[in-house]
Amino acid sequence: MSKPLIGRIVRRLRQEQGLTQQKLAARLGISTSYLNLIEHDQRGITAALLIKLTETLQVDLAALSGSDERQMEQALREAFADPLIGSEQVPDSEAQLIAVSAPAAAQAVLGLYRAYQAVREETGGITLPSGRKILLPNEEVRDFFHEHANHFPELEAAAEALGAELPAATLGMNHALAERLRHKHGLVVSVA
């Protein structure tokens, strides 16, 4: 998990309360430039200043701990990792930025994702007029492996028989398999 970014939380809380950096800094008894550094995570916060922040912004310490933001960040990462959401990888740093800087937007994204999951679970695929359900390809594969408890005796027996035929002791298993693919099927294995 990434480090908590309390500066962004302070900035968001300040903006939500309609305070300028100058006004908040004056209430805290620190310089505006120091508050700016804190908000950009360039300076740490002392315990005394942390307590003063909670009093000035009228929030409890938990609001500044970043725990809610970290939970939201983790939930966003899980949603963005769903292959049906899209093929673009969303960097962890962007999930963190959304969770900390735009929590309402993050909640909206998570709400949409939960609704999508609910619909996907309710429908369980598409039902044909014949009554047969069409599952999404990844769901069909998942169900197939689950039904067989990841155990395929025929495949394992064939793999053992093939392994016994290969000159793995002299060439090594990977090289022996690559040679067999080249000789028997005309396939060339390239290792990057």
Buried (B, 14 or more C-beta within 10 A) or exposed (E): EEEBBBBBBBBBBBBEEEBEBEBBBBBBEBEBEBBBBBBEBEBEBEEEBBEBBBEBBEBEEEBBBBEBBBEBBBBBBEBBEEEEBEEEEBEBEBBBBBBBBBBEEBBEBBEEBEEBEEEBEEEEBEEEEEEEEEBBEEBEEEEEEEEEEEEEEEEEEEEEEEEEEBEBEEBEEEBBBBBBEEEEEEEEEEEE
